[in-house]
Amino acid sequence: MTIQYDPKYDILNIEFLPDEKIVDSFEIDGVIIDYGKEGKIVSIEVIDASKRTKNDPLDLIDFKVIKEAI
């Protein structure tokens, strides 16, 4: 997974499947979800990200991976 923020264009992009071809996109209120085949989410893009969160959306990142004990 890759998280990118472009301050020039104020776009936040979260890419889940970089090698998957986008076959469909759905936009609602400035949030675009790109889908690959079989309905897999390829990426999520937030337009005007700083206006929807705060000045630097990357300050909001608190990444955690929770794994179950086997």
C-alpha positions in Angstrom: 0.0 0.0 0.0 1.2 3.5 -0.9 0.0 6.7 0.5 0.8 9.9 -1.4 -0.1 13.5 -0.8 0.5 16.2 -3.5 0.3 19.6 -1.9 0.4 21.4 -5.2 -2.9 19.9 -6.3 -4.1 19.0 -2.8 -4.8 15.4 -3.6 -4.4 12.5 -1.3 -4.1 9.0 -2.9 -4.1 5.7 -1.2 -3.0 2.9 -3.6 -3.7 -0.7 -2.6 -3.0 -2.6 -5.8 -0.4 -0.8 -7.9 -0.2 -3.5 -10.6 -4.0 -3.8 -11.0 -5.6 -2.2 -14.0 -8.5 0.2 -13.2 -11.6 -0.9 -14.9 -14.2 1.4 -13.2 -14.2 4.5 -11.0 -16.9 5.9 -8.7 -16.8 9.5 -7.4 -18.9 10.9 -4.6 -18.3 14.4 -3.2 -14.6 14.6 -4.3 -13.7 11.1 -3.2 -12.9 8.7 -6.1 -12.7 5.0 -5.7 -11.0 3.1 -8.5 -11.9 -0.6 -9.0 -10.1 -3.4 -10.8 -11.6 -6.5 -12.1 -13.6 -8.6 -9.7 -14.5 -5.5 -7.8 -11.2 -5.1 -6.0 -10.4 -1.6 -4.8 -7.2 -0.4 -6.6 -7.0 3.1 -5.0 -8.9 5.9 -3.2 -8.3 9.5 -4.1 -9.4 12.5 -2.1 -9.6 15.8 -4.0 -9.1 19.0 -1.9 -7.8 16.8 0.9 -6.6 19.6 3.1 -10.0 21.2 3.0 -11.6 18.0 4.1 -9.2 17.1 6.9 -6.6 19.7 8.0 -3.7 21.6 6.4 -1.4 18.6 5.9 -3.4 15.4 5.6 -0.2 13.3 6.1 -0.1 14.5 9.8 -3.2 12.3 10.3 -1.4 9.1 9.5 -1.3 6.6 12.3 -0.6 3.3 10.6 -1.1 0.1 12.6 -1.1 -3.5 11.5 -3.0 -5.8 13.7 -2.3 -9.5 13.4 -4.0 -12.3 15.1 -1.8 -14.7 17.2 -1.6 -18.1 15.6 
